[in-house]
């Protein structure tokens, strides 16, 4: 499982760099970071859905992962996808909030503030539950 986690993180770093180079080459400077983060976000959410959390999942059927390993992989990929989602939202609002109508910008900021309040507590609880060996 550790090998799969390291492999996943290396592939995420590689794709992030490749998409950043693509956006740097073909998009205006204002859209580069937010666009790259959004593109990676789509991939990570799709991968999280692919792993699934049911007893019979695509990950079990295609990769022959046990249910416990599929849940653990879903957890780690979900954490990385959540971080990319938050970063994408923050960068997008920093770059475009001045150009958005006031109600759209304030709605986006309120949503990010709500996520910012809820995400750390749920992520820390999940880390404490899933990685109990760290806190013995």
C-alpha positions, 0 to 999 in steps of 0.5 A, spaced: 500 500 500 505 504 501 508 503 494 501 505 491 501 511 495 508 514 493 506 512 486 500 516 486 503 522 489 509 522 484 504 521 478 500 527 481 506 531 482 508 529 474 501 531 472 501 537 475 507 539 472 505 537 465 498 541 466 502 547 469 507 547 463 501 546 458 497 552 461 503 556 461 504 555 454 497 556 451 493 560 456 493 567 459 497 568 465 491 570 469 488 563 468 494 559 469 495 556 476 487 556 477 486 552 470 491 547 472 489 546 479 482 545 476 484 540 471 488 536 476 481 537 481 477 533 475 482 528 475 483 527 482 475 527 483 474 522 477 479 517 481 476 518 487 470 516 484 473 510 480 476 507 487 469 507 490 467 505 497 462 499 496 464 492 497 464 491 489 468 497 486 472 498 479 478 498 484 476 491 486 474 488 480 480 491 475 486 492 480 484 486 485 484 491 491 481 488 497 475 492 500 480 495 506 485 497 501 480 500 496 477 504 502 484 506 504 486 509 497 479 512 497 481 516 503 488 518 501 486 520 494 480 524 497 484 528 501 489 530 496 483 532 491 480 536 497 486 540 498 486 541 490 479 543 490 480 548 496 487 551 493 483 551 486 477 555 489 482 560 493 486 561 487 480 562 483 477 567 487 484 571 488 485 572 481 478 573 479 474 576 485 475 583 482 471 581 476 466 577 478 459 581 480 459 582 488 454 577 490 458 571 486 464 573 489 461 574 496 458 567 495 464 564 493 468 567 499 463 565 504 463 557 501 470 557 502 470 560 509 465 554 510 469 549 507 475 552 511 472 551 518 469 544 516 475 541 512 480 541 517 476 538 523 473 532 519 480 531 516 484 531 522 478 526 525 479 522 519 487 522 520 486 520 527 481 514 526 485 512 519 492 512 522 491 510 529 498 507 529 501 514 530 497 516 536 498 510 540 
